[in-house]
Amino acid sequence: MPSLILHIDEILENTFDISAVKRIEKSIVDIIQEELEAEKNNCQIIWVKSKIIYSNYKIFGELKFRDKETRNIDKRNKCLKRIGKILRNKFNVFIRLRAFSIQDESITALDLEN
């Protein structure tokens, strides 16, 4: 269930090479799998082009996941730091990341496939 939504300032649009973004995404999924013990098929990364006007942080991310004992504060911090380092190295901008755990009882999910 881990879901990372990345709001990317539109000024970074010219730095997006789809093959590079795919490599970044794979690296981020690997980190989430390792640090949060997530299943690969449950990880999702969503890139949202945004207009960030005032903030110096040109990439803002929210990582949401199911709460588990093994996903303690140290694991969450390490996960965010590793993801942030990858994004900062690629885009060379200030990064702001947040992580939120969600109790199983509060999740309702639906996946529709053809």
N, C-alpha and C positions, 0 to 999 in steps of 0.2 A: 503494500500500500504506500510506501514512501513516495511522496510527490513533491518535486521541487519546481516551483514557479519562479522563473527568472525574468524580472522586468529590466530590459536593456534599453538604455537611452538611445533614441533614434540617431544621435550623432555618431554612434558606433556602427551604423548600418554598413558603411563601406569596408569595415574590417571583417565582415562575415563571409567566409569562404565555406561553402557547405561541407566540403570534406574535412576541413579543420574543425567545424562545429560538431560533426559526427564523432571525431576523435575525442573532443572535449567531453561530449555527452557520454561516450563509452567509459572514459576515465572517471567521470562523476558517478556513473552507475556502479562501477567497480568499487569506488570508495564507500558508497552507501551500502553495498552488499557486505563489504568487509567490516565497516565500523558499526553498522546497525543490524547486521546479520539478516539482511533482507533478501528475499528471493528476486532474482533478476527480472522475471516476468512481471513482478509487482511494482517495479520502479518506473516512475514516469517523470520526465523532464519536459517542462513547457517553457518555450521561449516567447516572451511577449515584448514586442517593440513598444516603447513608452516614450513620452515626452517628460523628461525630468528637468524641470526649470531651475529650481533654486538649489537643490541639494548638490553637494560635491560628490555624492555617491552615485555614480552613473550606472551601476548595476545593483539592484536590490533583489534579494531572493528570500523566499519562504519555503522551508522544508517542513512538510507535515508527515507524520507517521504514527502508527499504532504504538501506544505506550507498552513497554515491556521492561522487566527488571534489568535485563542486560543492556538496555539503552539508557545507561546512566549519564550523568552530567559530563563525565570525562569523555565518554564515547561520542556524545553529541558535540562537545567542543572540538574534539579531534576531527570529526567528520566535517564540521563547518570550516575549520582552519584549512584542511586539505582541499576542499572544494574552492574556498576563497583564493588560495594560492594558485590554483590552476587558472581561475578566471582572471586574476590580477596579472599573471604572466602573459596571458593571451591578449587581453584588452588594455593593459597598462592604465587602469583607472582605479579609483577608490571603489571598494566593494562593501556592501552591507548585507549580511545574511542573518536570518533568524530561523530558529527551529521550534516546532510546536508538536508536542505529543498529544494524541487523542485517545481517550478510553474506547475500548471496543464497543461498549454499550451505546456510545454516542454516534457511531458510524452507521450510516445506511449507504449501501453502494449498489450500483447497477452498471453492468457492462453489456452492451448490445453488439452482437457480431452478426455478420451475414452468413 
